């Protein structure tokens, strides 16, 4: 049985979004050309069951309250073994929420400073990497993300993912826990190719819609960024 339940490919062949379980799909793919993994797996905190993010009180609306509906996608997180398997694909890896999984010791952790203090969510999030460099911090207010375009309860800013890509080698990027496909959007904006895998149909559809909008965002006189690799075979 084909583990890929649905698939979208950009007209230029640079981006693929696959619907299904990444652990079932990955063995069927040729990942030899993957340069790096940039992943944001569910942490298992039960955020989806809350049905909303933030507070809907008048005083806290500015901090980014948003209704998403009750969901079950993050009740059981991926196992540490599966995260380790995914992180070994490609030469480099960045795994958000790495502090929730058992991963090898790392000298470089990437930190997202959410620009918020003493709120219901953490002040920041950590990404494990296998990179040989120092710890780095990126500041981007989470309230700005939700107010502008947040379509997933744990969606990361595109600017954050572009920042992550700046540490990774050129080439094809794999996002095995794609959510609303923020990594794919970041790849398009930086001239990279991507493969995104998402298990939830709702977010697969949202990701496809985001990418289709992204592909037409460049004005006619503003060509898209140069590609860093050839077409995905």
C-alpha positions as CSV (number, residue, x, y, z in Angstrom):
1,X,0.0,0.0,0.0
2,X,1.4,3.4,-1.0
3,X,2.1,5.4,2.2
4,X,1.8,8.7,0.2
5,X,-1.9,9.5,0.5
6,X,-1.7,12.7,-1.5
7,X,1.0,14.7,-3.2
8,X,1.6,18.2,-4.5
9,X,4.6,19.3,-6.6
10,X,5.3,22.9,-7.6
11,X,5.2,23.6,-11.3
12,X,9.0,24.0,-11.5
13,X,9.5,20.7,-9.6
14,X,11.5,22.4,-6.8
15,X,9.1,21.6,-4.0
16,X,7.1,18.5,-3.0
17,X,4.5,18.2,-0.2
18,X,3.5,14.7,0.7
19,X,0.6,13.6,2.9
20,X,1.3,10.7,5.2
21,X,3.4,9.4,8.1
22,X,7.1,10.4,7.5
23,X,8.4,7.1,9.0
24,X,6.4,5.2,6.4
25,X,7.1,7.5,3.5
26,X,10.9,8.1,4.0
27,X,11.9,4.5,3.3
28,X,10.2,4.8,-0.1
29,X,12.1,8.0,-1.1
30,X,15.6,8.5,-2.5
31,X,17.0,10.8,0.2
32,X,20.6,10.6,-1.1
33,X,20.3,14.2,-2.4
34,X,19.0,15.6,0.9
35,X,21.5,18.2,2.1
36,X,19.9,18.9,5.5
37,X,16.9,18.2,7.7
38,X,15.0,21.1,9.2
39,X,12.3,19.7,11.4
40,X,9.7,20.9,13.9
41,X,8.1,17.8,15.3
42,X,5.2,17.9,17.8
43,X,6.6,18.1,21.4
44,X,3.8,16.1,23.0
45,X,2.6,18.9,25.1
46,X,-1.1,18.6,24.1
47,X,-1.3,22.1,22.6
48,X,-3.8,20.9,20.0
49,X,-6.3,19.7,22.7
50,X,-6.5,23.3,24.1
51,X,-8.3,24.4,21.0
52,X,-6.7,27.9,21.2
53,X,-3.3,29.5,21.8
54,X,-3.0,32.5,24.1
55,X,-5.7,34.3,26.1
56,X,-8.9,35.7,24.8
57,X,-9.2,38.3,27.5
58,X,-9.1,41.9,26.5
59,X,-5.8,42.6,28.2
60,X,-4.0,39.7,26.5
61,X,-5.4,39.8,23.0
62,X,-2.2,41.6,21.9
63,X,-0.2,38.6,22.9
64,X,-1.6,36.5,20.1
65,X,-4.8,34.7,21.0
66,X,-6.2,32.5,18.2
67,X,-8.8,29.8,18.0
68,X,-7.8,26.5,16.2
69,X,-10.3,24.0,17.4
70,X,-9.7,20.9,19.4
71,X,-7.1,18.7,17.8
72,X,-5.2,15.5,18.7
73,X,-2.0,15.8,16.6
74,X,0.4,16.4,19.4
75,X,-0.8,14.2,22.2
76,X,1.8,11.5,21.5
77,X,5.1,12.9,20.2
78,X,7.5,11.0,17.9
79,X,9.8,8.7,19.7
80,X,13.4,9.7,20.3
81,X,14.5,6.8,18.1
82,X,12.4,8.1,15.2
83,X,13.8,11.7,15.7
84,X,17.3,10.3,15.7
85,X,16.6,8.4,12.5
86,X,15.3,11.5,10.7
87,X,18.1,13.7,12.0
88,X,20.7,11.3,10.3
89,X,19.3,12.0,6.9
90,X,21.5,14.5,5.0
91,X,24.7,16.1,6.2
92,X,23.2,18.5,8.7
93,X,20.2,18.7,10.9
94,X,18.2,21.2,13.0
95,X,15.4,19.7,15.2
96,X,13.2,22.1,17.0
97,X,12.1,20.9,20.5
98,X,15.3,18.9,20.7
99,X,15.2,19.3,24.5
100,X,12.1,17.0,24.5
101,X,13.9,14.1,22.8
102,X,17.0,12.0,23.5
103,X,19.6,13.2,21.0
104,X,23.4,13.3,21.0
105,X,25.2,16.1,22.9
106,X,25.4,19.2,20.8
107,X,27.6,22.3,20.9
108,X,25.2,24.4,18.8
109,X,21.7,25.0,20.0
110,X,19.5,27.5,18.1
111,X,17.2,29.5,20.3
112,X,14.0,31.4,19.3
113,X,13.4,34.2,21.7
114,X,9.7,34.8,21.4
115,X,9.9,38.3,22.8
116,X,7.4,37.5,25.6
117,X,7.9,37.0,29.3
118,X,5.7,35.3,32.0
119,X,3.1,34.3,29.4
120,X,1.3,30.9,29.2
121,X,3.9,29.6,26.7
122,X,7.7,29.5,27.2
123,X,9.8,32.6,26.7
124,X,11.7,30.7,24.0
125,X,12.2,27.4,22.2
126,X,15.3,25.4,21.6
127,X,16.5,23.6,18.5
128,X,19.1,20.8,18.6
129,X,21.6,20.7,15.8
130,X,24.6,18.6,14.8
131,X,26.4,21.7,13.6
132,X,30.0,22.6,14.8
133,X,29.4,26.2,15.9
134,X,28.4,28.2,18.9
135,X,24.9,28.7,20.3
136,X,22.9,31.3,18.4
137,X,19.7,33.3,19.4
138,X,17.0,34.8,17.1
139,X,14.4,37.2,18.4
140,X,11.0,37.4,16.8
141,X,7.8,38.2,18.8
142,X,5.4,35.3,18.7
143,X,2.4,37.7,19.0
144,X,3.4,39.2,15.6
145,X,3.4,35.7,14.1
146,X,-0.1,34.8,15.3
147,X,-1.6,38.2,14.6
148,X,-0.3,38.3,11.0
149,X,-0.7,34.8,9.6
150,X,-0.5,31.9,12.1
151,X,-2.4,29.0,10.7
152,X,-1.1,26.3,13.0
153,X,-1.0,26.3,16.8
154,X,2.8,25.8,16.9
155,X,3.7,27.5,13.6
156,X,7.2,29.1,13.5
157,X,7.9,32.4,11.8
158,X,9.1,32.2,8.2
159,X,11.9,34.6,9.2
160,X,13.0,32.1,11.9
161,X,13.2,29.3,9.4
162,X,15.1,31.4,6.9
163,X,17.5,32.1,9.8
164,X,17.9,28.4,10.4
165,X,18.6,27.8,6.7
166,X,21.5,30.2,6.9
167,X,23.4,27.7,9.0
168,X,22.7,24.8,6.6
169,X,24.6,23.7,3.5
170,X,23.1,24.5,0.1
171,X,20.9,21.9,-1.4
172,X,17.6,20.0,-0.9
173,X,15.9,20.5,2.5
174,X,13.8,17.8,4.1
175,X,11.0,18.7,6.5
176,X,9.5,15.5,7.8
177,X,7.0,17.2,10.2
178,X,5.8,19.9,7.9
179,X,2.7,21.3,9.6
180,X,1.6,24.3,7.5
181,X,4.8,24.1,5.5
182,X,6.7,27.1,6.8
183,X,10.0,25.5,6.0
184,X,8.9,25.1,2.3
185,X,8.0,28.7,2.2
186,X,11.4,29.7,3.6
187,X,13.1,27.4,1.1
188,X,11.2,29.1,-1.8
189,X,12.2,32.5,-0.5
190,X,15.9,31.5,-0.3
191,X,16.1,29.6,-3.6
192,X,16.3,26.2,-2.1
193,X,14.3,23.0,-3.0
194,X,12.3,21.1,-0.4
195,X,10.5,17.9,0.4
196,X,7.8,18.3,3.1
197,X,5.9,15.5,4.8
198,X,2.7,16.1,6.8
199,X,0.5,13.5,8.4
200,X,-2.6,15.6,9.0
201,X,-4.8,16.3,5.9
202,X,-5.9,19.7,7.3
203,X,-2.4,21.0,7.5
204,X,-1.4,19.4,4.2
205,X,-4.1,21.4,2.5
206,X,-3.1,24.6,4.3
207,X,0.5,24.0,3.3
208,X,-0.3,23.5,-0.3
209,X,-2.4,26.7,-0.3
210,X,0.4,28.6,1.3
211,X,2.9,27.4,-1.3
212,X,0.6,28.2,-4.2
213,X,0.3,31.7,-2.9
214,X,4.0,31.9,-2.3
215,X,4.8,31.0,-5.9
216,X,2.9,33.9,-7.3
217,X,4.0,36.5,-4.7
218,X,6.9,37.8,-6.8
219,X,5.9,40.7,-9.1
220,X,6.6,40.3,-12.8
221,X,9.5,42.6,-12.6
222,X,10.9,40.9,-9.5
223,X,12.3,37.5,-10.4
224,X,12.3,34.7,-7.8
225,X,15.6,34.0,-6.0
226,X,18.2,32.0,-7.9
227,X,18.1,28.2,-7.3
228,X,20.8,26.5,-5.3
229,X,20.4,23.1,-7.0
230,X,18.9,21.5,-10.0
231,X,15.4,20.1,-10.3
232,X,14.4,17.3,-7.9
233,X,14.7,14.1,-9.9
